[in-house]
Amino acid sequence: MTQLDGGPEGAEYRSGFACFVGRPNTGKSTLMNSLVGQKVAITSTRPQTTRHAIRGVVHRDDGQLILVDTPGLHRPRTLLGQRLNDLVRTTWAEVDAIAMCFPADERIGPGDRYIAAELARITSTPRIAVATKMDLVSDSRLAEHLAAVADLGVELEIDWAEIVPVSATTGTQVGLLTELLLAQMPAGPPLYPEGELTDEPEEKLIAELVRESALEGVRDELPHSIAVVVEEMQPREDRPENRPLLDIYVNIFVERDSQKSIVIGRKGARLREVGTTARKHIERLLGTPVYLDLHVKVSKDWQRDPKKLGRLGF
Ligand SMILES: Nc1nc2c(ncn2[C@@H]2O[C@H](COP(=O)(O)OP(=O)(O)OP(=O)(O)O)[C@@H](O)[C@H]2O)c(=O)[nH]1
């Protein structure tokens, strides 16, 4: 593979994997979307929406950064919780850099410490501290926050490779963060072809988009009880070549009958809305008209049942 030129004089092309960690709501998904420049992971105002490792690829002249978005690390209470934590640790061991997010508008708390303490054990991977949401605070508060992050590193013996403030909302320092992450990547050729923004199977992205729409407005009632599976996806037959239509059949799983009625709504009104919203996002993602068929099913206590978890892709 030929070496690609670009960036500063003599700079070697670098490529590798990075992931973002941090407790829920610290801005990981938003930041990753901002780095990649396209919506690949879902964001929400509620914690724990990211369940799958979703990758986005940042292409630059001087390198390629593959972002792996992991679920949050939690004190495990259910089997799902344990599986998610295992997934996080596996990811940490495989990447070339880990960026931990500390939102500037909140003080470092027990949730951050729990994750940082775990991170302290991963000494083989460079760790970068990111002060997210810097747009929400004053300069003096930001300075105080950065000092607290540095102190935490000293206390837990995490040797932060960098401590960098960013705002995903305004884009401030997002480019710098890309550079700092890239600097941690090994020298090597691009791992993904140019233009490929995500290597997630389309089904997974579609399921995430449906889940996001299904949670809209009912997150309080249905915090973590929705799982979405794409059952079937195929081009409609007998369509003129210039007017294709993609049929997508999707199951939305909830844990109880009461949750089913919430998702469906009065006379199915809510589900229709969910379908319309999700369909628009999916069409934008795939660039083709879509017929979306949604079914709501009750899968009792899916979070605690290993077989059901497996079937739902966890
Ligand atoms: N003002 C401001 N808000 C932000 C910024 N980044 C994220 N947010 C908001 O913070 C909230 C949480 O962001 P997410 O990206 O979903 O956080 P997350 O860490 O991925 O959350 P989980 O998926 O639950 O782990 C959302 O309401 C975002 O809009 C930022 O740079 N500035």
The ligand as an SDF file (V2000), in Angstrom:
LIG
                    3D

 32 34  0  0  0  0  0  0  0  0999 V2000
  -24.5190   22.4150   25.0500 N   0  0  0  0  0  0  0  0  0  0  0  0
  -24.0110   21.2510   24.6650 C   0  0  0  0  0  0  0  0  0  0  0  0
  -24.7510   20.1360   24.7970 N   0  0  0  0  0  0  0  0  0  0  0  0
  -24.2220   18.9630   24.4050 C   0  0  0  0  0  0  0  0  0  0  0  0
  -22.9200   18.8800   23.8500 C   0  0  0  0  0  0  0  0  0  0  0  0
  -22.6710   17.5920   23.5740 N   0  0  0  0  0  0  0  0  0  0  0  0
  -23.7790   16.8960   23.9220 C   0  0  0  0  0  0  0  0  0  0  0  0
  -24.7220   17.7160   24.4220 N   0  0  0  0  0  0  0  0  0  0  0  0
  -26.0510   17.3270   24.9210 C   0  0  0  0  0  0  0  0  0  0  0  0
  -25.9140   16.4400   26.0120 O   0  0  0  0  0  0  0  0  0  0  0  0
  -26.9110   15.4170   25.9750 C   0  0  0  0  0  0  0  0  0  0  0  0
  -26.2680   14.0380   26.0130 C   0  0  0  0  0  0  0  0  0  0  0  0
  -25.5070   13.8530   24.8330 O   0  0  0  0  0  0  0  0  0  0  0  0
  -25.2260   12.4050   24.2290 P   0  0  0  0  0  0  0  0  0  0  0  0
  -24.3030   12.5960   23.0980 O   0  0  0  0  0  0  0  0  0  0  0  0
  -26.4950   11.6670   23.9950 O   0  0  0  0  0  0  0  0  0  0  0  0
  -24.4790   11.7470   25.4630 O   0  0  0  0  0  0  0  0  0  0  0  0
  -23.9110   10.2650   25.6010 P   0  0  0  0  0  0  0  0  0  0  0  0
  -22.7430   10.3650   26.5010 O   0  0  0  0  0  0  0  0  0  0  0  0
  -23.6900    9.6530   24.2690 O   0  0  0  0  0  0  0  0  0  0  0  0
  -25.0990    9.5620   26.3440 O   0  0  0  0  0  0  0  0  0  0  0  0
  -25.4250    7.9820   26.4530 P   0  0  0  0  0  0  0  0  0  0  0  0
  -25.6800    7.5040   25.0520 O   0  0  0  0  0  0  0  0  0  0  0  0
  -26.6450    7.9910   27.2840 O   0  0  0  0  0  0  0  0  0  0  0  0
  -24.2700    7.3420   27.1110 O   0  0  0  0  0  0  0  0  0  0  0  0
  -27.7320   15.6750   24.7230 C   0  0  0  0  0  0  0  0  0  0  0  0
  -28.8850   16.3970   25.0970 O   0  0  0  0  0  0  0  0  0  0  0  0
  -26.8110   16.5340   23.8720 C   0  0  0  0  0  0  0  0  0  0  0  0
  -27.5240   17.3990   23.0220 O   0  0  0  0  0  0  0  0  0  0  0  0
  -22.1560   20.1010   23.7220 C   0  0  0  0  0  0  0  0  0  0  0  0
  -21.0020   20.1520   23.2540 O   0  0  0  0  0  0  0  0  0  0  0  0
  -22.7540   21.2370   24.1530 N   0  0  0  0  0  0  0  0  0  0  0  0
  1  2  1  0
  2  3  2  0
  2 32  1  0
  3  4  1  0
  4  5  2  0
  4  8  1  0
  5  6  1  0
  5 30  1  0
  6  7  2  0
  7  8  1  0
  8  9  1  0
  9 10  1  0
  9 28  1  0
 10 11  1  0
 11 12  1  0
 11 26  1  0
 12 13  1  0
 13 14  1  0
 14 15  2  0
 14 16  1  0
 14 17  1  0
 17 18  1  0
 18 19  2  0
 18 20  1  0
 18 21  1  0
 21 22  1  0
 22 23  2  0
 22 24  1  0
 22 25  1  0
 26 27  1  0
 26 28  1  0
 28 29  1  0
 30 31  2  0
 30 32  1  0
M  END
$$$$
